[in-house]
């Protein structure tokens, strides 16, 4: 394993990224002991404080675990890591591609959106229902520009996810729309069918306002599924 010098800006971040990629790529396997701080500092040409900060981030990401005896062991990230790690997976040689992770993220979007619509139809307040209905009524005015429709769509879905009353869905929604997952890599023309379907947006709002959870879930799933990239040849992970 050949080390490479670390640039002086954001030193601990660069050390973290290098070690993260070794773990995700399998150079450091689950159960392996992480290289001692002193050796890592020498390898990367940084001080031990930077290495210590990087290891702390690895712990927070649940990539390593420090035992009471001081040994730092690599964890199986597929069993321990959370959604916040997804942005780093593509950059590592972990058997995943940008296209593969984009599809995974869009499939997650379908699941969260469909269930959020169901819950919103069950739990929404009168004020939330009115806001969702009004937003759907104004939705067509954002078109036909797809970028403008995309922004309006995000704002509309935020009302639905917030109306679901599910904090985990809201945080996942934020992760999806704020760029931590590569849903932005989906070509806009692939989302044309979803974004231009004004009628589906209006009908979904009506299902939510009418407290029709099953119908809301079905329509939301159908609408969001239109933007899922076509299946590609991917190794089973």
C-alpha positions, 0 to 999 in steps of 0.5 A, spaced: 500 500 500 503 506 497 501 512 501 501 519 497 502 526 500 497 530 503 495 537 501 496 542 506 488 544 506 483 540 510 488 535 512 484 531 516 479 531 511 483 528 506 486 523 511 479 521 512 477 520 505 483 516 504 482 511 509 475 511 508 476 509 501 481 504 503 475 501 507 470 501 502 474 498 497 476 492 501 484 494 502 482 494 509 477 489 511 472 488 516 476 486 523 483 488 520 487 493 525 487 500 523 494 502 521 497 506 528 497 513 528 504 514 528 505 510 521 499 514 518 502 520 520 509 518 517 505 515 511 501 521 509 506 527 511 502 530 516 502 531 524 498 526 529 493 530 530 490 530 523 490 523 523 487 523 530 481 527 527 480 523 521 480 517 525 475 520 530 471 521 523 471 514 521 468 512 528 463 517 527 461 514 520 461 507 524 467 505 519 472 503 525 471 501 532 476 503 538 476 498 543 478 499 551 485 496 549 486 502 544 486 497 538 482 500 532 478 495 528 475 496 521 468 494 521 463 491 516 461 498 513 455 494 510 452 492 517 454 499 521 454 505 516 449 510 515 446 514 509 451 519 510 456 515 508 453 514 501 456 520 498 463 517 499 461 510 496 462 512 489 469 515 490 471 508 492 473 502 489 467 499 492 464 495 487 459 501 486 458 506 480 455 513 480 449 510 475 448 504 480 448 509 486 443 514 482 438 508 481 439 506 488 437 513 491 432 514 486 429 507 488 429 510 495 426 516 493 420 512 490 419 508 497 419 514 501 415 519 497 410 513 496 409 512 504 410 519 506 404 521 501 400 515 505 402 518 512 400 525 510 393 523 507 392 520 514 395 525 518 395 532 515 392 538 518 387 542 514 392 547 513 397 542 510 392 540 506 390 547 503 397 548 502 399 542 498 392 543 494 394 550 492 401 548 491 399 543 486 394 548 483 400 553 481 405 547 479 403 548 472 405 555 472 412 553 473 413 550 466 414 548 461 422 549 463 424 543 467 429 546 471 423 551 474 418 545 475 424 541 478 424 546 483 417 547 484 416 539 485 421 539 491 418 545 494 411 541 493 414 534 496 417 538 502 410 539 504 408 532 503 414 529 507 413 534 512 405 533 513 407 525 514 409 527 520 415 522 520 422 525 522 426 520 519 423 521 512 424 528 512 431 528 514 432 522 508 428 527 504 433 533 505 439 528 504 436 527 497 435 534 495 441 537 498 446 533 494 449 528 499 446 523 494 447 523 486 440 524 484 442 530 481 446 526 476 439 523 473 438 527 466 433 532 467 430 529 460 429 522 464 424 526 469 420 529 463 414 524 464 414 525 472 415 533 472 410 534 466 404 530 469 401 536 472 394 532 472 398 527 477 400 532 482 393 535 482 390 528 483 395 526 488 394 533 492 386 531 492 387 524 495 391 527 500 386 532 502 381 527 501 384 523 506 385 517 501 392 514 504 391 508 499 390 512 493 395 517 495 400 511 496 399 508 489 399 514 485 405 517 488 409 511 487 407 511 480 409 518 479 416 517 482 417 511 479 417 514 472 424 518 474 428 511 476 433 510 471 432 504 467 436 497 470 443 497 468 448 491 468 450 491 475 454 486 479 449 483 485 452 487 491 
